[in-house]
Amino acid sequence: MEDFTKKAMRYYNTQQGSPNADWLTAVGRAREEVTFLYVTHRVTALDFRQIGPLSKTVPAQAQQRRLPYATILEFVTERSHATESF
């Protein structure tokens, strides 16, 4: 478990009145509260409007009106907080 996750769990446990190292209670509560892990997304024409050319340098990117996604796969994975391989 990464350091940030451990800190977040300790903080959560403190707020819930549980011992800091009580991971099982926190995991049990998470399982009770999160009942649906996956979402579906139907790609639409509006999604493709988020795709476009991206300048190669930071100064050039700063001049762009918006920073588009390179591919539809990148757009969907960012929106879903997933990875492209997932």
N, C-alpha and C positions, 0 to 999 in steps of 0.2 A: 504494500500500500504506500502510495507516495506521501511525502511530508505534508503537503497541503491538505490532502484527504484526511490524514490523521488529525491535523489541527481542527479541521471542520467538524470531525466526529467528536473530538473532545469538547468543542464549543457547544455542539448540539446536545451532548450528554449533560453538560453543565446546565444548559437552559431547561432541560427536561427533568432535572433533579436526579439523574442517574450517575453512577460512578464514571469517571473519565474513560476508563479502559473497558467499559461495558459495551463491546461492539455488537454482541448478539441481540441485545434489546433494540439497539438502533436499527439493525438489519431487519429484525422482525417487524418493527413499526413501518419501515420503508416498504416491506412486502405487503403490509396491510393497506397502506395508503396509495401505492402505485399498482393499480390493477391492470393497466394496459400499457405494455412497453413499446409497441410498434405503432406507427402511423402509416397510412397510405397517402400517396400524393399522385394525382393525375396531372401530368405535364400539360400546360395549356399554352396558347399563343402568347399570353401575357408573360409567362416565364421566359420565353425566348427573347423578350425585349430586354432582359437582364444580361444577355450575352453580347459581347462586343470586343473591339480591340482595346488593348491596354498598353500604354506607353511603357518603354523599357526602363526609363530612368525616373527617379523620384521627382526631380524638378518638372519633368514633362507630365508626370501623373498629377502633380499639384495643379497643373493648368487645365486638366480635364474637368469637364462639368460633373462627371460621375465616374466611378471605378467599376466597370462591368466585370462579370465573370468570364473566364476564358471559354468554358464549355458548359453545356446544360448539366453534365454530370457534376461539375464543381458547384454549380448553383444549387442543385438538389441536395448534395451532401452537406453544404454549408447550412442550408435551411433546416436540415434534419439533425444537425450536430452529429453527423456520422463521418465515416471515411469512405473514400472512393472504392476501396477494396471490399467494404461491407456490402 
